[in-house]
Amino acid sequence: MRLLKTLIAISALALSLPAAYSQGAATRARPDLTTSEDIPAQPAKTQADASSAAGGAEAEAKSKSEAQPQLQLPPCLAEIFKAQAIEDGSLKSAKLRGSLLEAQKMGAGAKDALTEMAQTASPAGRLISVALLKRLDAPLSTKLAQALKQELGDQSVSYVSPAERCHYSVSDILNDMASAHPLIKVLPEASAK
C-alpha cells in the first residue's frame, strides 16, 4: 500500500511539473533553505541571451563609432571625426590628406572642436585629433591621450603605410606618438602639397 501511494505521488508530481513550468513556476520564488525566507528565482541565461548581449555590445560599439559630434564641425574636421583608419602622413594619395592639411591650417581656431573630437570621434579620429592637438597644446594633448589610452587602449586601429596595411592598438599608437622619434607618421607635413 505504501509503495502504491509513493508511485501515485511520483506520477502526480511528474504530471504537474510540465503544467507548473508552463504557468511560470521557473520565475516563482524558491525557499532559501539556509534562512527559510523566500528569494526570487533568477532567470536562466541561455545562448540566445548571450548572443543578444554580445549583439548589444556590438551595437553599442558601432553606435560609438558612428557617433555624431556635439559641435558643428567644418567639413575637414567632420571627415577626421569619422575616420576608420590612420593613413601614413607620407602617403600623397591618402583619403584624409586634404582634410588633415586643412585642419592644420585652422590652428588654434580648431582647438575646441579637436578637444571634443579627441573624446567622442571614432578611434582613428580620436588618435588623429590628439596628434593635431599636440601641435596646438601639448599638455592638453597628453591629458587626452592618457584618457584615450585608459578607455580604448586595447582596441585595434588600421594603419596604412606605403609598404603595408596593418593594425595597432590605440595604446601602441599613443606610445609611438609620445616618443621622441615616432615611427607612425599620423600627420602630413604642412608644407608638402
ZIDA-V404824 format. One record per backbone hydrogen bond with DSSP energy under -1.0 kcal/mol. NH is the residue of the N-H (numbers start at 0). CO is the residue of the C=O. If there is no record, write none. Layout:
# ZIDA-V404824
NH_CO / NH_CO
This chain:
# ZIDA-V404824
4_0 / 5_1 / 6_2 / 7_3 / 8_4 / 9_5 / 10_6 / 11_7 / 12_8 / 13_9 / 14_10 / 15_11 / 16_12 / 19_15 / 20_16 / 21_17 / 22_18 / 23_20 / 24_19 / 26_23 / 29_38 / 31_36 / 35_31 / 38_29 / 49_45 / 50_46 / 51_47 / 52_48 / 53_49 / 54_50 / 55_51 / 56_52 / 57_53 / 58_54 / 59_55 / 60_56 / 61_57 / 62_58 / 63_59 / 64_60 / 65_61 / 66_63 / 77_73 / 78_74 / 79_75 / 80_76 / 81_77 / 82_79 / 85_157 / 87_159 / 88_184 / 90_87 / 99_95 / 100_96 / 101_97 / 102_98 / 103_99 / 104_100 / 105_101 / 108_105 / 109_106 / 110_107 / 113_109 / 114_110 / 115_111 / 116_112 / 117_113 / 118_115 / 119_115 / 120_116 / 121_80 / 125_121 / 126_122 / 127_123 / 128_124 / 129_125 / 130_126 / 131_127 / 132_128 / 133_129 / 136_132 / 140_136 / 141_137 / 142_138 / 143_139 / 144_140 / 145_141 / 146_142 / 147_143 / 148_144 / 149_145 / 150_146 / 151_147 / 152_148 / 154_151 / 156_167 / 158_165 / 159_85 / 160_163 / 165_158 / 167_156 / 169_154 / 170_152 / 172_168 / 173_169 / 174_170 / 175_171 / 176_172 / 177_173 / 185_183
